[in-house]
Amino acid sequence: MSPIGIITGGTRRLIAGAMAAALVLGLGSAAWPQETTAPASGGGFGFDSDDSDPIEISAENGIEWKRDSRTYTARGNALAQQGDTSIAADTLIAYLDDQDELSRWEAIGNVKIQTDQSTSYGDRAEYTEANRLLVVTGKNLKIVTDSQTVTARDQLEYWRDKDAVVAKGNVVIVRSEKNTVIKSDEATAYFRDKRDDPATPEDETGDGSEIYQVEARGHVRVDREEQTAFSDHLAYNPETEVAVLTGNVTIHSKDNTYKGARAELDLQNDVSRLLPAPGQRVFTTIRPKDDNDDNSSGTQPAPVN
């Protein structure tokens, strides 16, 4: 699993679950009772899921249909659930077009989108079919998995056609197992369907999605044990566990400082490499070791001229 990844494979199901919840709100022609069960349709809570479990919708204050505005609204601790995937909010609203097709949906207040692999939180979520974009906003935006937590100030975006998730504004990614923290202005995770890769064993395809690239931009900072790295941009490959930092790279390792145009951090083997731009040199400042210093040795970048 990616040590600096934004999402897990379960995120596809997580977000699709929110969409499916709104789709179910669009079934029928009259107000529903306070709790109802609808059959799964079109893959239910997953883009490519064959799950045939029913979708259950409940709301403490009822579900209503407004014919003039073509909206279905579930109010009061509204919950849509299928299997182990669910979306909860104070209010869920589905908007239909003239052909009774879902054009967009909203989840308002205390939004929680959950699967067996991850849980996302926000104050508001909105999906628009025209650009196939889901945006989650709020004061405490967060995605939590067993091994990592991602927070953002401005918003979380999921672009269906681009297979990408974007976190914007003071993004912080905490990977507990690797003791790694990534901070940046913006971070993007790109994923693909593992079932399209013939090299992936059939028993490892899971829900079919995997992260193959993570990028962070703007005031990038990587903290890991006794090393802190700064750059303008970071690109991470989860398969090789190599992070490449470019643009105004500075690395502080214990009391030593390294500066260059490019750095490669091998997070799996705990090896760092600093490289210069064409025609330039890398710079290293190494403080002489004092007899009173701790004799333990930490990992230091290897300067290359």
N, C-alpha and C positions, 0 to 999 in steps of 0.2 A: 504494500500500500504506500502511496506517495507520502513522504514526510512533510511535503509542503503543499500537498494537493488541496484544492478548494472543496472538492466534492468527492463522494464515492460513487461507485456504479449504481447504487440504489437511488441516487438523486433523480435519474430519469423517471423512475417509477414514482418518486416523491412528487415531482412537479406534474407529471401526467395524472397523478391521482387527484390533484387539485382541479385539473381541467375536467376530468371525468365526473367529479362531484357536481360541477356546474352543468355539465351535459345532462345529468340525470334530473336536475331541477327543471330542465326544459321538456321533460316527457309529460304527457297528459294535457288536459284542457281545462282543468278546474283546480281550485285550491285543494291541496293535500291535507290529510289529517296531520297531527303533530308528529307522527312517526310512520314511516313507510319503507317498503323494500321494493327496489326496482331491479329487473334483470340486468346483468352486465351486457354491454354492447360495445362493439368496435374496439375490443382489447381492454376494456375496463380501465384499471389504474395503471396499465403499462402500455407504451407505444406499440410493442410487438407481443404483448402478453396474450396467452391462450386461456388465461384465467376465466373460469365460468362462474365464479362466486358471485352472489347477488351484491348489489350496492345498497347499503342501508343509509337512509337520510332521516335525521331527527332534529327537532328544534323545540325548545321549551315554549316558545310563544307562537308557534304555528308556521305554516308555509302558505303563501298566497300568490295568486296569479292576477296580474293587472293587464287586461286585454289591450287597452289603449297604448300603453308604453311597452307592451310585449315583454314583460319581466316576470320572473319567478323569484320570490324572496323567502328565505328561511331565516327566522329571527329567534334570538335567545339561545345562547350556547349551541349554535348550529353545528352539526357534525355530519360529514359524509364519510362512509367507511366501506372498504372492500378488502377482505382478508386482513393483512397486517399493514395496510396503507390507509391513511385517513387525512382529512383536512378539517380543522376545527376553527371557528371564528364566532364572534358575536352575531354577525350577519353574513349570509351568503346570498349573492344576487346573480342571476343569469339573464342575459339580454339576448333576445331572439330577433332575427331579421324577418323580412316579409315572406321568406320561404320556410320559416320556422327552423332555420339553422342558427346555431349558437354563434353570435358575433363577438361577444366578450363576456367575461364574468368578473366579479369582484368578491373578495373576502375582506371584511372590515372588522377591526377590533380584535386584539388578542389572537392573532393568526398563528396557527401551529400546524405544520405539515409534517407528517411522520410516516416512516417506513421502518422495517426491521433493521435497517442499517444507519439511518440518519434522521435527525429532527431539525426543522428550520422554524425560526420564530420571526415575527414582524408585527407591525400594527395594521398593515394593509397589503393586499396582494391583488393584482389586476392582470388578466390575460386578454390580449386582443388578437383575434384570428387574422385580421388583415395583414399584420406584420409578424404574426406567430411569435409574439414576445410576451413573456411573463415578467412582471416587475414587482418586487417585494420591497416595501419601504417601512420606515418606522424608527423609533429612537433606540431600539435595542436589537438591531438586525444580527442574527446569529444562525450558524449551521453547526450542529454538533454530531460527531460520530464517536465510536469507542476510543479512537486514538488521536483525534484532533478537533479543534474548535476554530471556526472562522467568524470574525466579526467585521462589520463595515458601518460607516457613518451614514452614507447617502442612500444606497440601494443595492439590491441584488437583482441581476437580470439573467433570464434564461432565454436564449435564442434557439428555437427549435430547428430552424433550417440550417443554422451554422453549427449545431451541436456544441454550443459553448455556454458557459456560465461565467458572468462577470460580476465582481464585487467592486464597489466604488466608494472612495472616501475613507481615509484612515484605516485601510485594511490591515487586519492582524490575523495571522495564521499561526496557531500554536500546535506543535506536534509533540505530544508528551513523551512518546517512546524514544525519540531522537534528541530530546531536550533542545529542540530547534524552534525559533520564533522568527517569522517573516513579517516585515512591515513594509507597506508601500501605499502609494496614492490609489492604485488600481491593480487588480489581479484578475487574470482570465484562465480558466481551465477548459481545454479542448478534449472531447472524448469521441470514441468510435465504437462501433458494434463489434464485439469480440467474435461473434459468429461469422463475420466476414473474413476473419483471419484464419487461414487453414492451419497455421502453426499452433493455434490455441486448442488444447485438448477439450473434447466435448464436455467432460465433467467439470471444466473450469469456466465455462461460458457464463454461468450464473444468470443474471438478468440481461446479459448481452452487452453491457457497456463497460468501458474502461477509459481512464485518463491516459492520454499519450503525450500531452504537453501542458505545462503550466508556465505562464508568463506574468511577471510583476513589473510595473512601470512607475516611475516617479518616486524619488526619495526612498529607494529600496534599502532596507537594512536586514541583515541576516545575523541573528545571535545564536551561537551554539557553543556551549561550554565556555572555554576561555578564549574564544575567537569571535570578533564582530567584524562584519564586512559591509561596506557601503557601495552603492553604484546607482546608475540611472535606470538600468534594466536588468532583469533576471529571466533566464529561460531554464526550465527544469525538465529533465527526461525521467519519468518514473521508472522506466525499465532499467536504465543504466544507473539511476540515482546520481546523476551528474548535474550540477547546477552551474550555469555559465553566467557570470556577471560582466557587463560591459558598460563603459561610460563612467569616467571619473571614479575608478575603482580604488578604494582604500580599505586595507585590512589591518586590524589591530589584533595581534596575537600576544597575550600577556603584555609585556612592556615594549614589544617591538611593533613597528609600523611598516607597511608595505604599500606602495602606490604604483599603479600601472593602468593600462587601457582595458585589460581583460583578465579575468580570473576564472579558473575552473576548480570547483569544489566537488570532490568525490566523496559524497556523504556515506557511501557504503564502506569504503576502505579508509576513510578519514585521512584523505590526502588533498592538499591544496596546491594550486599551481598559479603563478602570476606571470602574465605575458605582456610585452610592450606593443604599442601600435607601430606600424611601419615607420622606420626612421627615428624612433624614440627609444628611450631606455626605461627600465623599471627602477624604482628607488626603494631602498630598504634602510630603515634606521633601527639598529640593534643596540640596546643598552647593555653595557658590560655587566656581567653577573656579579652581584655582591656576595661575599662569603656568608652573609646572613640570610640570603634568599632561600626560598624553598628549593630543595634539590630535585623535586619532581619536574619532569619535562612534559611540555605540552606540544601539540601539533603545530607546526609553523609552516607557512607557505614556502615553497622552493622558488626563489627568484631565478628568472631565466633572462639572459641578455640577448 
